Amino acid sequence: MLYPQANQIRELHTLDGFWDFQTDPDGVGESQSWFDKLPNPEPMAVPASFNELTLQPELRDYLGDVWYLRRFFVPATWAGKRIWFRCGAVNYRAVVWINGCRLLEHHGGHLPFEADAAPLLRVGKENVVAVRVNNVLDWSTVPPGFLRSLPGTNRKELQYYFDFFNYAGIHRSVQLYTTETTYLADITIRTYLSNNQAIVQFQLEVAGLAPERRLTIIDHLGNAVSSKEIKGDEGEFQLETFELWGPGHPYLYKMQVELLDGQGNPIDAYIEEFGIRMVAIRGNQIVLNGEPVYLKGCSRHDDFYLVGRGLNLPLIQKDLNLMRWLGANSFRTSHYPYTEEMMRLCDRLGLLVIDETAAVGLQTWGEMPVFNADHAGEKTLENHCRQLTGLYRRDKNHPCVIMWSIANEPDSSEENSLPYFEKVVAVIRNLDATRLVTMVLNAPVDTDKCGQLFDLICVNRYSAWYTEAGHLDTIQHQLKTDLQKWHQKYGKPVMLTEFGADTIAGFHTLSPQMFSEEFQVEFLRKYCEILDELDFIVGEHVWNLADFMTKQGITRVIGNRKGVFTRDRQPKMAAFYLKERWGGKV
């Protein structure tokens, strides 16, 4: 899916701002035509999570339907064009009405969706858009969840196996953009290195009739380095002189695509950035452009005060600058796709990304095995594969994405997990043979059934925190033995994708004790000493870059405190330890 852009042919208009908002706990909005006017609205910022933006305490944990509505004008100059309604993400289900008519429905909380709204819009006049949002998870959703009644109340609580807050709302930008009736719907760019040449393959998806296509590769100075006109929808460029993309040298090219009419005039135009790079596994190493690369960094969450999981451009820039300050070269989008804007900035900065789906918490719940086709398993699998395909279509041209992670900490010991994940892996391998594929594992190595499917083994471990709590002297044996067993079982390189300890900023103890800053530093140090001993380890991602919000629990002091920075991005002692270890610079 193409990122929206304005150019000499396409026009772009944002609908971000303050919308009308109202909860619909009884689910009566559609029958009462709330898609035209809300009965008792209040202002609500878009994009943002709605949970913390009012003084209504019940809204923070609200479950069910909410409605967003706003009025807008469409310029008269847009007559005769396709007019696309696009939303970057809504958590979790969205139904969109334009001028009282249903436009589309979308399931999944972290990917964009769009539709041609021109047939429903009044060009040159006022229009109204309404979005009904529902944040309830069930057995078929990815991630899954279920509702349980709270004893002694008339309320329900959402149960789920993931450790972050279930923020909800219109989380990313809402936009209108135009194309002509014939337009470029998509482009796929793949790069290879062969015989001292860079091979840049492209595949176009064109809607409508355009006799010819003109493609031009442009370097970072704006110079055209190669151009060609074709009548089909695929081909390649062979570049004898080229720059590679990678950490420390994030060289980006642009591919300009123009659809031409019979007289050579542009019908549509689009510019897509890309980088030339190759990634592979060689023995016990990850190899980028022929050179070994060791992944170092922190996982993170799209999470900040007030806006929750809403698009926050300053936060994105701050977090990536903090990673660079630490000396990190990579991170994982734990545990869902991050914003398109963040991926584009990673391309520019040269940060490597493990791109993860929202398949977190795929666990067996009592008598409800999540992978069992007799229950919700087939529907879960369908949604999982659909979201993975959507993630690929959105992020396939980003050079920063070097690896797809299909899930986080599923029950990979469960009997039906192997056939389930065989199907998921087949989807992404059929789509993309240019990147690595993994899944973040947390099952015991002896009972895991799925590691054989992946290019490398990614595991999360919390010895001396969730097991043998506080006993730092157990890390040496437990972690080293565990990692060695993973490598011996599958014969593949291993990456530690999570390790960390909750730490309250400003808590200090003379000897390292849990929740103190001294304990967090010593915890990380002991883990890293083991990683340095093992030649099959290809990376380390500390959990977490910054403290983040979770649901309430006796182990969560207003959120998860495993960040090496506080939620407002101030450093703990551990940040300085990692900066020294990873060679970070100001």
Order of alpha helices (4+ residues) and beta strands (2+ residues): beta-beta-beta-alpha-beta-beta-beta-beta-beta-beta-beta-beta-beta-beta-beta-beta-beta-beta-beta-beta-beta-beta-beta-beta-beta-beta-beta-beta-alpha-beta-alpha-beta-alpha-beta-alpha-beta-beta-alpha-beta-alpha-beta-alpha
